[in-house]
Amino acid sequence: MDVNIVNIKDKLSKVDELHSYKVIAQMNDYYFKIVKAKRDFIWHSHPETDEVFMVIQGKLSIDLRDQTLNIEEGEMVVIPKGIEHKPSCKEECHILLIEPSDTVNTGDAGGDLTDMKVEWI
Amino acid sequence: MDVNIVNIKDKLSKVDELHSYKVIAQMNDYYFKIVKAKRDFIWHSHPETDEVFMVIQGKLSIDLRDQTLNIEEGEMVVIPKGIEHKPSCKEECHILLIEPSDTVNTGDAGGDLTDMKVEWI
């Protein structure tokens, strides 16, 4: 049984593109995915699942319909299933996402930003 | 819908006992639990689930039957279901555990260290 330690910041240092999700670990049917982001994402929701955002570096804003969450390094948030949200990073931010492996980044919204690739790093 | 940002180190600063697990977030049927530890734990496994350990501060060792994992701040590991493991911290370490909400800390081993309490912080 080969069990590996995952250094989250080391993994991020190997990601050289923005908005390219990389899987770093799997727990049961959940993926731990990292992404470097600098964009306004679209409004969407995940009707089937909660979703965790953990900020590893920088600042992430997530608009909900009735509040804006400003999440900083060392902080996390659980977006409940079915809740519309719109993540955005004005400056580059590094995020760890935790969600079921079949979760689509654009949820129920679809569109050009949909990214179904599963790449491990 | 009230969605809260969780600052992991702030939550840990409010934990004043060793070996007292506190839930800080829930994603579907998974808990995110923090613990301050300084002990040799017992050998056990979780036959039904993988388990994630993320080190927030200090150093955590996890013995497996064929290797020892030395996990430092900013690192994580997934212990696969059914794999015997024995966590230990020589000095105080602060850990974030991610696992199904019905996971028992001592797994299939049971015994005096079993802790079934669910306390949010």
gemmi code that builds the backbone of each chain (N, CA, C; Angstrom):
import gemmi

chains = {
    "A": [
        ("MET", (0.862, -1.205, 0.000), (0.000, 0.000, 0.000), (0.883, 1.235, 0.000)),
        ("ASP", (0.779, 2.011, -1.032), (1.595, 3.212, -1.147), (0.737, 4.422, -0.772)),
        ("VAL", (1.074, 5.035, 0.337), (0.330, 6.217, 0.792), (1.279, 7.412, 0.713)),
        ("ASN", (0.851, 8.456, 0.037), (1.735, 9.596, -0.196), (1.296, 10.827, 0.573)),
        ("ILE", (2.290, 11.531, 1.083), (2.033, 12.838, 1.678), (1.896, 13.851, 0.551)),
        ("VAL", (0.899, 14.707, 0.668), (0.649, 15.751, -0.337), (0.925, 17.110, 0.300)),
        ("ASN", (1.900, 17.822, -0.241), (2.170, 19.190, 0.203), (1.401, 20.130, -0.718)),
        ("ILE", (0.411, 20.806, -0.166), (-0.537, 21.549, -1.008), (0.162, 22.690, -1.744)),
        ("LYS", (1.005, 23.448, -1.052), (1.699, 24.564, -1.724), (2.719, 24.060, -2.753)),
        ("ASP", (3.375, 22.953, -2.466), (4.286, 22.380, -3.471), (3.513, 21.998, -4.731)),
        ("LYS", (2.370, 21.389, -4.556), (1.552, 21.020, -5.717), (1.161, 22.276, -6.500)),
        ("LEU", (0.762, 23.324, -5.779), (0.378, 24.565, -6.469), (1.553, 25.160, -7.236)),
        ("SER", (2.760, 24.996, -6.701), (3.928, 25.577, -7.383), (4.183, 24.900, -8.724)),
        ("LYS", (3.591, 23.735, -8.914), (3.769, 23.008, -10.193), (2.683, 23.325, -11.211)),
        ("VAL", (1.721, 24.129, -10.796), (0.636, 24.510, -11.711), (1.035, 25.814, -12.391)),
        ("ASP", (1.192, 25.793, -13.701), (1.663, 27.019, -14.351), (0.604, 27.741, -15.194)),
        ("GLU", (-0.605, 27.252, -15.185), (-1.675, 27.954, -15.900), (-2.745, 28.379, -14.912)),
        ("LEU", (-3.403, 29.475, -15.213), (-4.597, 29.845, -14.468), (-5.779, 28.974, -14.904)),
        ("HIS", (-6.696, 28.744, -13.988), (-8.001, 28.134, -14.292), (-7.884, 26.712, -14.826)),
        ("SER", (-6.837, 26.034, -14.376), (-6.631, 24.641, -14.759), (-6.706, 23.810, -13.469)),
        ("TYR", (-7.795, 23.117, -13.306), (-8.025, 22.346, -12.080), (-7.142, 21.099, -12.083)),
        ("LYS", (-6.512, 20.830, -10.958), (-5.669, 19.642, -10.830), (-6.066, 18.874, -9.578)),
        ("VAL", (-6.244, 17.589, -9.732), (-6.579, 16.737, -8.587), (-5.291, 16.393, -7.834)),
        ("ILE", (-5.310, 16.582, -6.516), (-4.129, 16.244, -5.709), (-4.394, 15.091, -4.752)),
        ("ALA", (-5.649, 14.762, -4.519), (-5.955, 13.657, -3.595), (-7.396, 13.219, -3.812)),
        ("GLN", (-7.654, 11.975, -3.427), (-9.017, 11.447, -3.471), (-9.331, 10.788, -2.133)),
        ("MET", (-10.495, 11.109, -1.597), (-10.998, 10.485, -0.357), (-12.354, 9.891, -0.714)),
        ("ASN", (-12.474, 8.573, -0.718), (-13.702, 7.915, -1.184), (-14.046, 8.478, -2.570)),
        ("ASP", (-15.241, 8.994, -2.775), (-15.590, 9.522, -4.104), (-15.490, 11.051, -4.163)),
        ("TYR", (-14.646, 11.602, -3.325), (-14.415, 13.051, -3.329), (-13.008, 13.363, -3.848)),
        ("TYR", (-12.917, 14.434, -4.631), (-11.615, 14.918, -5.069), (-11.211, 16.147, -4.274)),
        ("PHE", (-9.917, 16.268, -4.041), (-9.277, 17.493, -3.573), (-8.600, 18.088, -4.801)),
        ("LYS", (-9.046, 19.261, -5.212), (-8.551, 19.868, -6.454), (-7.980, 21.246, -6.154)),
        ("ILE", (-6.865, 21.550, -6.779), (-6.301, 22.892, -6.637), (-6.490, 23.656, -7.932)),
        ("VAL", (-6.563, 24.976, -7.776), (-6.652, 25.838, -8.959), (-6.072, 27.204, -8.601)),
        ("LYS", (-5.366, 27.768, -9.580), (-4.953, 29.174, -9.481), (-5.955, 29.974, -10.293)),
        ("ALA", (-6.552, 30.981, -9.690), (-7.626, 31.700, -10.374), (-7.395, 33.200, -10.343)),
        ("LYS", (-7.787, 33.837, -11.389), (-7.846, 35.308, -11.429), (-8.933, 35.661, -12.440)),
        ("ARG", (-10.153, 35.593, -12.015), (-11.266, 35.895, -12.910), (-12.549, 36.026, -12.098)),
        ("ASP", (-13.523, 36.596, -12.771), (-14.901, 36.543, -12.298), (-15.524, 35.288, -12.883)),
        ("PHE", (-15.952, 34.392, -12.044), (-16.604, 33.186, -12.541), (-18.101, 33.483, -12.735)),
        ("ILE", (-18.846, 32.497, -13.162), (-20.276, 32.723, -13.446), (-21.140, 32.278, -12.264)),
        ("TRP", (-22.338, 32.824, -12.217), (-23.333, 32.346, -11.263), (-23.715, 30.907, -11.594)),
        ("HIS", (-23.702, 30.071, -10.578), (-24.132, 28.684, -10.784), (-24.447, 28.068, -9.419)),
        ("SER", (-25.026, 26.884, -9.452), (-25.185, 26.116, -8.210), (-24.981, 24.641, -8.521)),
        ("HIS", (-24.804, 23.879, -7.463), (-24.655, 22.422, -7.592), (-25.851, 21.798, -6.883)),
        ("PRO", (-26.851, 21.391, -7.652), (-28.093, 20.917, -7.010), (-27.909, 19.664, -6.159)),
        ("GLU", (-26.821, 18.918, -6.402), (-26.666, 17.615, -5.740), (-25.695, 17.607, -4.580)),
        ("THR", (-24.915, 18.685, -4.426), (-23.835, 18.568, -3.436), (-23.400, 19.905, -2.860)),
        ("ASP", (-22.962, 19.841, -1.603), (-22.202, 20.934, -1.011), (-20.819, 20.989, -1.672)),
        ("GLU", (-20.162, 22.112, -1.478), (-18.835, 22.284, -2.099), (-17.975, 23.098, -1.128)),
        ("VAL", (-16.742, 22.643, -0.932), (-15.828, 23.352, -0.033), (-14.778, 24.119, -0.821)),
        ("PHE", (-14.601, 25.367, -0.442), (-13.492, 26.194, -0.925), (-12.571, 26.487, 0.256)),
        ("MET", (-11.282, 26.192, 0.091), (-10.288, 26.553, 1.104), (-9.254, 27.432, 0.404)),
        ("VAL", (-8.973, 28.580, 0.987), (-8.020, 29.499, 0.346), (-6.615, 29.202, 0.860)),
        ("ILE", (-5.731, 28.869, -0.054), (-4.340, 28.552, 0.294), (-3.468, 29.800, 0.186)),
        ("GLN", (-3.792, 30.658, -0.743), (-3.043, 31.921, -0.892), (-3.941, 32.942, -1.575)),
        ("GLY", (-3.841, 34.201, -1.148), (-4.612, 35.263, -1.785), (-5.999, 35.398, -1.192)),
        ("LYS", (-6.861, 36.025, -1.954), (-8.217, 36.299, -1.474), (-9.245, 35.874, -2.511)),
        ("LEU", (-10.270, 35.215, -2.033), (-11.358, 34.740, -2.882), (-12.652, 35.380, -2.404)),
        ("SER", (-13.387, 35.978, -3.341), (-14.728, 36.459, -3.008), (-15.748, 35.499, -3.596)),
        ("ILE", (-16.774, 35.224, -2.845), (-17.888, 34.441, -3.386), (-19.166, 35.220, -3.123)),
        ("ASP", (-19.780, 35.670, -4.214), (-21.082, 36.310, -4.084), (-22.149, 35.246, -3.944)),
        ("LEU", (-23.009, 35.425, -2.953), (-24.268, 34.685, -2.872), (-25.359, 35.694, -3.208)),
        ("ARG", (-26.578, 35.245, -3.325), (-27.628, 36.202, -3.705), (-27.889, 37.224, -2.607)),
        ("ASP", (-27.541, 36.879, -1.353), (-27.843, 37.797, -0.255), (-26.643, 38.202, 0.588)),
        ("GLN", (-25.442, 37.818, 0.188), (-24.251, 38.241, 0.927), (-23.021, 38.008, 0.049)),
        ("THR", (-21.921, 38.637, 0.419), (-20.639, 38.370, -0.245), (-19.671, 37.849, 0.798)),
        ("LEU", (-19.044, 36.713, 0.487), (-18.054, 36.118, 1.374), (-16.666, 36.521, 0.889)),
        ("ASN", (-15.851, 37.068, 1.778), (-14.467, 37.406, 1.435), (-13.558, 36.474, 2.214)),
        ("ILE", (-12.967, 35.540, 1.521), (-12.286, 34.414, 2.162), (-10.782, 34.585, 1.970)),
        ("GLU", (-10.053, 34.502, 3.064), (-8.611, 34.737, 3.013), (-7.835, 33.454, 3.316)),
        ("GLU", (-6.530, 33.563, 3.184), (-5.652, 32.414, 3.416), (-5.940, 31.768, 4.776)),
        ("GLY", (-6.054, 30.452, 4.779), (-6.312, 29.733, 6.022), (-7.784, 29.633, 6.375)),
        ("GLU", (-8.613, 30.149, 5.484), (-10.059, 30.111, 5.738), (-10.750, 29.191, 4.721)),
        ("MET", (-11.900, 28.690, 5.121), (-12.685, 27.818, 4.257), (-14.158, 28.155, 4.382)),
        ("VAL", (-14.905, 27.697, 3.401), (-16.345, 27.907, 3.422), (-17.002, 26.710, 2.747)),
        ("VAL", (-18.168, 26.337, 3.247), (-18.968, 25.293, 2.612), (-20.143, 25.974, 1.913)),
        ("ILE", (-20.206, 25.869, 0.598), (-21.362, 26.378, -0.135), (-22.393, 25.252, -0.181)),
        ("PRO", (-23.554, 25.460, 0.448), (-24.536, 24.363, 0.493), (-25.090, 24.035, -0.898)),
        ("LYS", (-25.482, 22.796, -1.047), (-26.044, 22.378, -2.333), (-27.238, 23.244, -2.696)),
        ("GLY", (-27.319, 23.552, -3.972), (-28.459, 24.307, -4.461), (-28.353, 25.813, -4.301)),
        ("ILE", (-27.323, 26.289, -3.604), (-27.193, 27.729, -3.382), (-26.396, 28.361, -4.528)),
        ("GLU", (-26.996, 29.339, -5.152), (-26.296, 30.023, -6.241), (-25.096, 30.792, -5.694)),
        ("HIS", (-23.988, 30.665, -6.403), (-22.779, 31.376, -5.972), (-21.970, 31.788, -7.188)),
        ("LYS", (-21.167, 32.826, -6.976), (-20.341, 33.386, -8.057), (-18.982, 33.728, -7.475)),
        ("PRO", (-18.004, 32.820, -7.652), (-16.663, 33.083, -7.128), (-15.928, 34.115, -7.997)),
        ("SER", (-15.070, 34.891, -7.380), (-14.211, 35.792, -8.158), (-12.943, 36.106, -7.382)),
        ("CYS", (-11.872, 36.276, -8.153), (-10.578, 36.690, -7.582), (-10.086, 37.865, -8.412)),
        ("LYS", (-9.976, 39.026, -7.797), (-9.429, 40.196, -8.518), (-7.935, 40.011, -8.786)),
        ("GLU", (-7.219, 39.519, -7.785), (-5.811, 39.162, -7.948), (-5.715, 37.643, -7.910)),
        ("GLU", (-4.592, 37.124, -8.364), (-4.445, 35.659, -8.404), (-4.628, 35.069, -7.010)),
        ("CYS", (-5.478, 34.057, -6.933), (-5.629, 33.359, -5.653), (-5.515, 31.858, -5.900)),
        ("HIS", (-5.098, 31.162, -4.846), (-4.846, 29.721, -4.930), (-5.831, 29.018, -4.021)),
        ("ILE", (-6.595, 28.131, -4.605), (-7.755, 27.552, -3.919), (-7.648, 26.033, -3.895)),
        ("LEU", (-8.072, 25.456, -2.782), (-8.291, 24.016, -2.690), (-9.798, 23.788, -2.664)),
        ("LEU", (-10.287, 23.031, -3.622), (-11.698, 22.669, -3.702), (-11.874, 21.231, -3.231)),
        ("ILE", (-12.928, 20.972, -2.474), (-13.234, 19.599, -2.069), (-14.686, 19.344, -2.440)),
        ("GLU", (-14.903, 18.328, -3.249), (-16.255, 18.069, -3.764), (-16.294, 16.679, -4.389)),
        ("PRO", (-17.489, 16.125, -4.595), (-17.580, 14.816, -5.239), (-16.890, 14.832, -6.608)),
        ("SER", (-16.315, 13.699, -6.958), (-15.475, 13.641, -8.159), (-16.257, 13.945, -9.436)),
        ("ASP", (-17.568, 13.802, -9.405), (-18.343, 14.077, -10.625), (-18.924, 15.501, -10.654)),
        ("THR", (-18.460, 16.359, -9.759), (-18.966, 17.734, -9.731), (-18.406, 18.525, -10.919)),
        ("VAL", (-19.285, 19.214, -11.608), (-18.889, 20.039, -12.754), (-18.683, 21.466, -12.266)),
        ("ASN", (-17.602, 22.092, -12.720), (-17.246, 23.409, -12.164), (-18.340, 24.452, -12.355)),
        ("THR", (-19.060, 24.377, -13.457), (-20.109, 25.370, -13.721), (-21.491, 24.902, -13.246)),
        ("GLY", (-21.538, 23.748, -12.584), (-22.784, 23.267, -11.987), (-23.920, 23.213, -12.987)),
        ("ASP", (-25.037, 23.800, -12.571), (-26.244, 23.760, -13.397), (-26.251, 24.827, -14.488)),
        ("ALA", (-25.218, 25.663, -14.521), (-25.224, 26.773, -15.477), (-24.641, 26.374, -16.832)),
        ("GLY", (-23.646, 25.490, -16.819), (-23.005, 25.105, -18.082), (-22.302, 26.284, -18.734)),
        ("GLY", (-22.108, 26.178, -20.053), (-21.494, 27.297, -20.783), (-20.017, 27.073, -21.060)),
        ("ASP", (-19.396, 28.113, -21.617), (-18.033, 28.015, -22.150), (-16.977, 27.705, -21.093)),
        ("LEU", (-17.250, 28.046, -19.846), (-16.227, 27.847, -18.809), (-16.269, 26.434, -18.224)),
        ("THR", (-17.195, 25.631, -18.712), (-17.299, 24.261, -18.203), (-16.012, 23.491, -18.510)),
        ("ASP", (-15.506, 22.826, -17.492), (-14.224, 22.114, -17.625), (-14.394, 20.739, -16.977)),
        ("MET", (-14.461, 19.726, -17.807), (-14.705, 18.363, -17.313), (-13.413, 17.540, -17.181)),
        ("LYS", (-12.285, 18.165, -17.480), (-11.027, 17.407, -17.432), (-10.715, 16.960, -16.000)),
        ("VAL", (-10.117, 15.796, -15.894), (-9.622, 15.314, -14.609), (-8.142, 15.043, -14.774)),
        ("GLU", (-7.326, 15.962, -14.294), (-5.872, 15.789, -14.412), (-5.280, 15.785, -13.019)),
        ("TRP", (-4.538, 14.759, -12.723), (-3.819, 14.705, -11.443), (-2.498, 15.440, -11.575)),
        ("ILE", (-2.034, 15.966, -10.458), (-0.710, 16.582, -10.436), (0.019, 16.103, -9.188)),
    ],
    "B": [
        ("MET", (-30.320, 32.123, 3.850), (-29.218, 31.146, 3.921), (-27.989, 31.797, 4.555)),
        ("ASP", (-27.601, 31.285, 5.680), (-26.447, 31.843, 6.373), (-25.228, 30.961, 6.111)),
        ("VAL", (-24.279, 31.502, 5.393), (-23.057, 30.753, 5.090), (-21.902, 31.457, 5.794)),
        ("ASN", (-21.157, 30.685, 6.571), (-20.105, 31.289, 7.392), (-18.713, 30.919, 6.911)),
        ("ILE", (-17.839, 31.897, 6.980), (-16.421, 31.636, 6.729), (-15.820, 31.036, 7.996)),
        ("VAL", (-15.028, 29.991, 7.810), (-14.367, 29.316, 8.935), (-12.867, 29.558, 8.838)),
        ("ASN", (-12.315, 30.212, 9.842), (-10.861, 30.394, 9.909), (-10.308, 29.260, 10.778)),
        ("ILE", (-9.551, 28.392, 10.158), (-9.162, 27.142, 10.826), (-8.287, 27.419, 12.048)),
        ("LYS", (-7.295, 28.304, 11.906), (-6.421, 28.589, 13.058), (-7.175, 29.325, 14.168)),
        ("ASP", (-8.090, 30.210, 13.793), (-8.916, 30.867, 14.828), (-9.723, 29.840, 15.605)),
        ("LYS", (-10.283, 28.884, 14.891), (-11.056, 27.842, 15.580), (-10.146, 27.054, 16.528)),
        ("LEU", (-8.947, 26.730, 16.061), (-8.019, 25.982, 16.918), (-7.647, 26.783, 18.169)),
        ("SER", (-7.563, 28.101, 18.014), (-7.171, 28.929, 19.166), (-8.228, 28.875, 20.272)),
        ("LYS", (-9.420, 28.438, 19.911), (-10.497, 28.349, 20.915), (-10.581, 26.980, 21.580)),
        ("VAL", (-9.751, 26.067, 21.126), (-9.737, 24.718, 21.715), (-8.696, 24.710, 22.829)),
        ("ASP", (-9.130, 24.478, 24.065), (-8.151, 24.550, 25.149), (-7.798, 23.212, 25.782)),
        ("GLU", (-8.337, 22.136, 25.237), (-7.958, 20.810, 25.755), (-7.280, 20.022, 24.643)),
        ("LEU", (-6.370, 19.161, 25.019), (-5.839, 18.185, 24.070), (-6.878, 17.083, 23.845)),
        ("HIS", (-6.840, 16.491, 22.644), (-7.588, 15.269, 22.322), (-9.097, 15.443, 22.421)),
        ("SER", (-9.535, 16.665, 22.168), (-10.958, 16.964, 22.179), (-11.335, 17.390, 20.759)),
        ("TYR", (-12.005, 16.505, 20.054), (-12.352, 16.752, 18.653), (-13.487, 17.771, 18.582)),
        ("LYS", (-13.349, 18.730, 17.687), (-14.391, 19.741, 17.501), (-14.725, 19.840, 16.015)),
        ("VAL", (-16.012, 19.824, 15.726), (-16.466, 19.952, 14.338), (-16.482, 21.433, 13.969)),
        ("ILE", (-15.875, 21.769, 12.842), (-15.870, 23.173, 12.390), (-16.665, 23.365, 11.106)),
        ("ALA", (-16.986, 22.288, 10.404), (-17.740, 22.428, 9.154), (-18.299, 21.070, 8.764)),
        ("GLN", (-19.371, 21.126, 7.978), (-19.961, 19.901, 7.428), (-20.170, 20.088, 5.937)),
        ("MET", (-19.749, 19.086, 5.160), (-19.960, 19.060, 3.710), (-20.701, 17.760, 3.415)),
        ("ASN", (-21.970, 17.855, 3.012), (-22.798, 16.655, 2.844), (-22.735, 15.843, 4.144)),
        ("ASP", (-22.358, 14.582, 4.087), (-22.299, 13.783, 5.318), (-20.872, 13.641, 5.858)),
        ("TYR", (-20.044, 14.598, 5.528), (-18.666, 14.603, 6.029), (-18.474, 15.731, 7.035)),
        ("TYR", (-17.704, 15.445, 8.075), (-17.318, 16.476, 9.036), (-15.875, 16.906, 8.792)),
        ("PHE", (-15.627, 18.185, 9.043), (-14.281, 18.731, 9.172), (-14.081, 18.927, 10.676)),
        ("LYS", (-13.117, 18.219, 11.245), (-12.919, 18.242, 12.689), (-11.493, 18.656, 13.006)),
        ("ILE", (-11.342, 19.499, 14.014), (-10.006, 19.875, 14.459), (-9.706, 19.207, 15.785)),
        ("VAL", (-8.408, 18.984, 15.998), (-7.970, 18.430, 17.282), (-6.530, 18.884, 17.539)),
        ("LYS", (-6.278, 19.176, 18.795), (-4.903, 19.386, 19.256), (-4.461, 18.078, 19.907)),
        ("ALA", (-3.356, 17.551, 19.462), (-2.947, 16.225, 19.943), (-1.503, 16.232, 20.411)),
        ("LYS", (-1.260, 15.456, 21.435), (0.108, 15.165, 21.873), (0.066, 13.807, 22.542)),
        ("ARG", (0.091, 12.782, 21.744), (0.026, 11.423, 22.292), (0.346, 10.427, 21.186)),
        ("ASP", (0.629, 9.225, 21.645), (0.661, 8.063, 20.752), (-0.738, 7.498, 20.722)),
        ("PHE", (-1.349, 7.478, 19.552), (-2.675, 6.895, 19.451), (-2.520, 5.383, 19.252)),
        ("ILE", (-3.653, 4.690, 19.104), (-3.600, 3.229, 18.980), (-3.689, 2.808, 17.507)),
        ("TRP", (-3.231, 1.625, 17.244), (-3.413, 1.028, 15.919), (-4.914, 0.779, 15.683)),
        ("HIS", (-5.374, 1.208, 14.520), (-6.778, 0.942, 14.160), (-6.946, 1.139, 12.669)),
        ("SER", (-8.093, 0.745, 12.163), (-8.428, 1.058, 10.765), (-9.916, 1.385, 10.688)),
        ("HIS", (-10.277, 1.998, 9.574), (-11.681, 2.309, 9.302), (-12.103, 1.467, 8.100)),
        ("PRO", (-12.794, 0.359, 8.358), (-13.097, -0.572, 7.250), (-13.994, 0.042, 6.185)),
        ("GLU", (-14.741, 1.114, 6.525), (-15.747, 1.640, 5.601), (-15.338, 2.909, 4.880)),
        ("THR", (-14.230, 3.520, 5.286), (-13.965, 4.847, 4.704), (-12.494, 5.223, 4.705)),
        ("ASP", (-12.119, 6.004, 3.681), (-10.861, 6.739, 3.706), (-10.965, 7.842, 4.765)),
        ("GLU", (-9.806, 8.362, 5.144), (-9.763, 9.406, 6.172), (-8.639, 10.378, 5.814)),
        ("VAL", (-8.949, 11.666, 5.888), (-7.936, 12.687, 5.569), (-7.418, 13.339, 6.846)),
        ("PHE", (-6.105, 13.443, 6.922), (-5.424, 14.218, 7.953), (-4.722, 15.385, 7.277)),
        ("MET", (-4.981, 16.592, 7.742), (-4.264, 17.770, 7.250), (-3.599, 18.424, 8.457)),
        ("VAL", (-2.318, 18.689, 8.359), (-1.609, 19.275, 9.503), (-1.643, 20.798, 9.394)),
        ("ILE", (-2.206, 21.412, 10.419), (-2.325, 22.876, 10.456), (-1.136, 23.483, 11.190)),
        ("GLN", (-0.618, 22.775, 12.183), (0.560, 23.256, 12.913), (1.261, 22.066, 13.548)),
        ("GLY", (2.578, 22.091, 13.546), (3.344, 21.024, 14.177), (3.590, 19.863, 13.228)),
        ("LYS", (3.886, 18.724, 13.827), (4.240, 17.536, 13.043), (3.443, 16.335, 13.534)),
        ("LEU", (2.939, 15.606, 12.590), (2.154, 14.400, 12.873), (2.849, 13.218, 12.203)),
        ("SER", (3.074, 12.170, 12.979), (3.568, 10.924, 12.387), (2.418, 9.929, 12.321)),
        ("ILE", (2.342, 9.212, 11.238), (1.373, 8.116, 11.148), (2.135, 6.863, 10.727)),
        ("ASP", (2.186, 5.910, 11.648), (2.763, 4.617, 11.297), (1.742, 3.813, 10.529)),
        ("LEU", (2.185, 3.258, 9.406), (1.435, 2.206, 8.732), (2.234, 0.931, 8.968)),
        ("ARG", (1.720, -0.210, 8.556), (2.446, -1.451, 8.851), (3.750, -1.533, 8.074)),
        ("ASP", (3.845, -0.793, 6.956), (5.049, -0.903, 6.128), (5.752, 0.431, 5.860)),
        ("GLN", (5.304, 1.499, 6.495), (6.008, 2.768, 6.331), (5.571, 3.714, 7.454)),
        ("THR", (6.359, 4.780, 7.636), (5.956, 5.840, 8.561), (5.847, 7.136, 7.777)),
        ("LEU", (4.707, 7.809, 7.939), (4.471, 9.090, 7.284), (4.770, 10.200, 8.282)),
        ("ASN", (5.620, 11.145, 7.900), (5.899, 12.312, 8.738), (5.309, 13.530, 8.049)),
        ("ILE", (4.236, 14.035, 8.603), (3.416, 15.027, 7.920), (3.597, 16.362, 8.621)),
        ("GLU", (3.907, 17.383, 7.840), (4.191, 18.697, 8.412), (3.111, 19.700, 8.022)),
        ("GLU", (3.230, 20.887, 8.578), (2.257, 21.958, 8.328), (2.071, 22.180, 6.826)),
        ("GLY", (0.823, 22.253, 6.414), (0.527, 22.476, 4.993), (0.477, 21.199, 4.173)),
        ("GLU", (0.635, 20.085, 4.868), (0.604, 18.793, 4.161), (-0.626, 17.988, 4.589)),
        ("MET", (-1.027, 17.086, 3.723), (-2.177, 16.226, 4.005), (-1.888, 14.823, 3.506)),
        ("VAL", (-2.669, 13.893, 4.028), (-2.546, 12.509, 3.601), (-3.929, 11.872, 3.657)),
        ("VAL", (-4.176, 10.967, 2.743), (-5.415, 10.181, 2.752), (-5.050, 8.773, 3.197)),
        ("ILE", (-5.579, 8.352, 4.340), (-5.381, 6.962, 4.773), (-6.522, 6.149, 4.162)),
        ("PRO", (-6.183, 5.212, 3.285), (-7.252, 4.457, 2.610), (-8.035, 3.577, 3.590)),
        ("LYS", (-9.274, 3.351, 3.241), (-10.105, 2.525, 4.113), (-9.469, 1.156, 4.299)),
        ("GLY", (-9.605, 0.650, 5.516), (-9.106, -0.690, 5.812), (-7.627, -0.762, 6.137)),
        ("ILE", (-6.907, 0.347, 5.976), (-5.461, 0.313, 6.223), (-5.183, 0.649, 7.690)),
        ("GLU", (-4.497, -0.237, 8.369), (-4.155, 0.004, 9.773), (-3.197, 1.181, 9.883)),
        ("HIS", (-3.474, 2.052, 10.840), (-2.602, 3.211, 11.036), (-2.559, 3.575, 12.514)),
        ("LYS", (-1.481, 4.239, 12.882), (-1.252, 4.629, 14.285), (-0.667, 6.034, 14.288)),
        ("PRO", (-1.532, 7.031, 14.482), (-1.046, 8.413, 14.529), (-0.315, 8.699, 15.845)),
        ("SER", (0.663, 9.586, 15.782), (1.309, 10.032, 17.016), (1.916, 11.413, 16.822)),
        ("CYS", (1.905, 12.182, 17.897), (2.537, 13.508, 17.915), (3.404, 13.568, 19.160)),
        ("LYS", (4.704, 13.678, 18.970), (5.606, 13.812, 20.139), (5.408, 15.159, 20.803)),
        ("GLU", (5.303, 16.201, 19.979), (4.984, 17.541, 20.476), (3.556, 17.855, 20.051)),
        ("GLU", (2.987, 18.874, 20.658), (1.605, 19.220, 20.327), (1.476, 19.536, 18.843)),
        ("CYS", (0.511, 18.908, 18.206), (0.244, 19.226, 16.801), (-1.249, 19.488, 16.628)),
        ("HIS", (-1.550, 20.296, 15.617), (-2.929, 20.721, 15.356), (-3.339, 20.150, 14.007)),
        ("ILE", (-4.423, 19.395, 14.031), (-4.796, 18.579, 12.880), (-6.215, 18.908, 12.452)),
        ("LEU", (-6.424, 18.922, 11.150), (-7.773, 18.961, 10.575), (-8.059, 17.575, 10.006)),
        ("LEU", (-9.123, 16.946, 10.509), (-9.556, 15.634, 10.015), (-10.774, 15.820, 9.123)),
        ("ILE", (-10.826, 15.086, 8.033), (-12.008, 15.105, 7.165), (-12.439, 13.668, 6.952)),
        ("GLU", (-13.685, 13.377, 7.325), (-14.148, 11.992, 7.278), (-15.667, 11.976, 7.430)),
        ("PRO", (-16.316, 10.876, 7.077), (-17.768, 10.790, 7.245), (-18.154, 11.053, 8.698)),
        ("SER", (-19.316, 11.658, 8.877), (-19.707, 12.113, 10.208), (-19.871, 10.977, 11.201)),
        ("ASP", (-20.066, 9.752, 10.716), (-20.232, 8.627, 11.649), (-18.931, 7.856, 11.898)),
        ("THR", (-17.807, 8.445, 11.490), (-16.530, 7.763, 11.699), (-16.131, 7.832, 13.171)),
        ("VAL", (-15.730, 6.712, 13.719), (-15.298, 6.629, 15.117), (-13.779, 6.743, 15.157)),
        ("ASN", (-13.272, 7.554, 16.087), (-11.830, 7.846, 16.083), (-10.960, 6.599, 16.211)),
        ("THR", (-11.437, 5.617, 16.957), (-10.636, 4.401, 17.140), (-10.998, 3.295, 16.135)),
        ("GLY", (-11.879, 3.612, 15.188), (-12.193, 2.675, 14.113), (-12.626, 1.317, 14.626)),
        ("ASP", (-11.999, 0.280, 14.074), (-12.366, -1.094, 14.420), (-11.712, -1.566, 15.723)),
        ("ALA", (-10.874, -0.711, 16.323), (-10.130, -1.152, 17.509), (-10.924, -0.926, 18.798)),
        ("GLY", (-11.712, 0.136, 18.849), (-12.447, 0.447, 20.074), (-11.504, 0.752, 21.229)),
        ("GLY", (-12.003, 0.576, 22.451), (-11.155, 0.773, 23.624), (-11.368, 2.117, 24.288)),
        ("ASP", (-10.524, 2.382, 25.293), (-10.719, 3.538, 26.176), (-10.611, 4.883, 25.467)),
        ("LEU", (-9.915, 4.936, 24.367), (-9.715, 6.227, 23.689), (-10.862, 6.574, 22.740)),
        ("THR", (-11.846, 5.673, 22.646), (-12.985, 5.933, 21.766), (-13.735, 7.175, 22.233)),
        ("ASP", (-14.022, 8.047, 21.286), (-14.669, 9.327, 21.603), (-15.765, 9.564, 20.570)),
        ("MET", (-16.997, 9.417, 21.004), (-18.134, 9.522, 20.074), (-18.792, 10.900, 20.130)),
        ("LYS", (-18.250, 11.800, 20.943), (-18.879, 13.122, 21.091), (-18.837, 13.899, 19.763)),
        ("VAL", (-19.887, 14.648, 19.531), (-19.903, 15.559, 18.386), (-20.130, 16.955, 18.935)),
        ("GLU", (-19.084, 17.724, 19.037), (-19.196, 19.096, 19.543), (-18.722, 20.058, 18.476)),
        ("TRP", (-19.566, 21.001, 18.164), (-19.176, 22.050, 17.227), (-18.441, 23.161, 17.973)),
        ("ILE", (-17.561, 23.831, 17.265), (-16.891, 24.991, 17.839), (-16.922, 26.117, 16.831)),
    ],
}
model = gemmi.Model(1)
for chain_id, residues in chains.items():
    chain = gemmi.Chain(chain_id)
    for i, (resn, *xyz) in enumerate(residues, 1):
        res = gemmi.Residue()
        res.name, res.seqid = resn, gemmi.SeqId(i, " ")
        for name, pos in zip(("N", "CA", "C"), xyz):
            atom = gemmi.Atom()
            atom.name, atom.element = name, gemmi.Element(name[0])
            atom.pos, atom.b_iso = gemmi.Position(*pos), 0.0
            res.add_atom(atom)
        chain.add_residue(res)
    model.add_chain(chain)
structure = gemmi.Structure()
structure.add_model(model)
structure.setup_entities()
